[in-house]
């Protein structure tokens, strides 16, 4: 591959990665090509190669649906949450995390009453 083509492929990968992160939604190679063709003059082969390269590097995720591949930005490595949230959003996220991951119980929980009738069976 010539130096000009390598630079173009590297540029296509950077453009596609930025585009997928900004849009924050999945795209097929055809959709990404159609949306970026006018602005950046990227060819379809360059878009497909760049998306496959980014998926191999783990910078974008790839899902296969039948014959079609869908690409989207990896939100875990992209760092979508930290830094971009307001104080109110950070408080809500912090509250949610505490709700989802409760602290480990310090003492043994009390047995649960499962029958309110005369049998009064308990689980231990």
C-alpha positions in Angstrom: 0.0 0.0 0.0 1.4 3.4 -0.9 2.0 6.2 1.6 -0.9 8.2 0.3 -3.4 5.3 0.6 -2.1 4.5 4.2 -2.7 8.2 5.2 -6.1 8.1 3.6 -7.0 4.9 5.4 -5.8 6.3 8.7 -7.7 9.5 8.1 -10.8 7.5 7.3 -10.5 5.6 10.5 -10.2 8.8 12.6 -13.1 10.4 10.8 -15.3 7.3 11.3 -14.4 6.9 15.0 -15.2 10.5 15.7 -18.4 10.3 13.7 -19.6 7.1 15.6 -18.8 8.6 19.0 -20.5 11.9 18.2 -23.7 10.2 16.8 -23.7 7.5 19.5 -25.8 5.1 17.5 -25.1 2.1 15.3 -24.4 2.4 11.6 -23.8 -0.1 8.8 -20.9 0.6 6.5 -23.3 1.7 3.8 -25.0 4.2 6.1 -21.7 5.6 7.3 -20.4 5.9 3.7 -23.6 7.7 2.6 -23.4 10.1 5.5 -19.7 10.9 5.2 -19.3 10.8 1.4 -20.2 14.4 0.7 -18.3 15.9 3.7 -15.1 13.9 3.6 -15.0 12.3 0.2 -14.5 8.8 1.6 -14.9 5.9 -0.8 -17.0 2.9 0.2 -14.0 0.5 0.2 -12.1 2.9 2.5 -15.0 3.1 4.9 -15.4 -0.7 5.1 -11.7 -1.3 5.6 -11.5 1.5 8.3 -14.5 0.1 10.2 -13.1 -3.4 10.1 -9.8 -2.1 11.3 -11.4 -0.2 14.1 -13.4 -3.3 15.1 -10.2 -5.4 15.2 -8.5 -2.8 17.3 -11.4 -2.8 19.7 -12.1 0.9 19.3 -15.6 0.2 17.9 -17.9 -2.8 18.3 -19.3 -4.9 15.5 -22.5 -7.0 15.5 -23.4 -9.2 12.6 -27.1 -9.5 11.6 -27.4 -12.0 8.8 -25.1 -10.7 6.0 -25.0 -7.2 7.4 -22.5 -5.8 9.9 -23.4 -3.0 12.3 -20.7 -0.8 13.9 -21.0 1.4 16.9 -18.7 3.2 19.3 -17.6 1.2 22.4 -19.1 3.3 25.2 -16.9 1.7 27.9 -13.6 2.6 26.3 -14.9 5.9 24.9 -15.4 7.3 28.3 -18.9 8.6 27.6 -19.9 9.1 31.2 -17.1 10.8 33.2 -16.5 14.5 32.7 -19.4 15.1 30.4 -22.1 15.1 33.0 -23.6 17.9 35.1 -23.5 17.8 38.9 -27.2 16.7 38.9 -26.5 13.9 36.4 -23.5 12.8 38.4 -25.7 12.6 41.6 -28.3 10.6 39.8 -25.7 8.2 38.4 -24.1 7.8 41.8 -27.5 7.1 43.4 -28.2 4.5 40.7 -24.9 2.8 41.2 -25.6 2.5 45.0 -29.0 1.1 44.2 -27.7 -1.5 41.7 -24.7 -2.6 43.7 -25.8 -2.7 47.4 -23.3 -2.9 50.2 -22.6 -6.4 51.5 -24.7 -7.3 54.5 -22.8 -7.1 57.7 -24.9 -9.5 59.8 -26.8 -12.7 58.9 -30.3 -11.8 57.7 -33.2 -12.8 59.8 -35.3 -15.7 58.7 -38.3 -14.9 56.5 -41.8 -15.8 57.6 -43.4 -17.7 54.8 -46.7 -18.8 56.3 -48.9 -16.5 58.4 -51.3 -19.3 59.4 -51.0 -21.7 62.3 -48.0 -23.5 60.8 -45.6 -20.6 61.2 -42.9 -22.2 59.1 -39.7 -20.2 58.7 -36.9 -20.3 56.2 -33.3 -20.3 57.6 
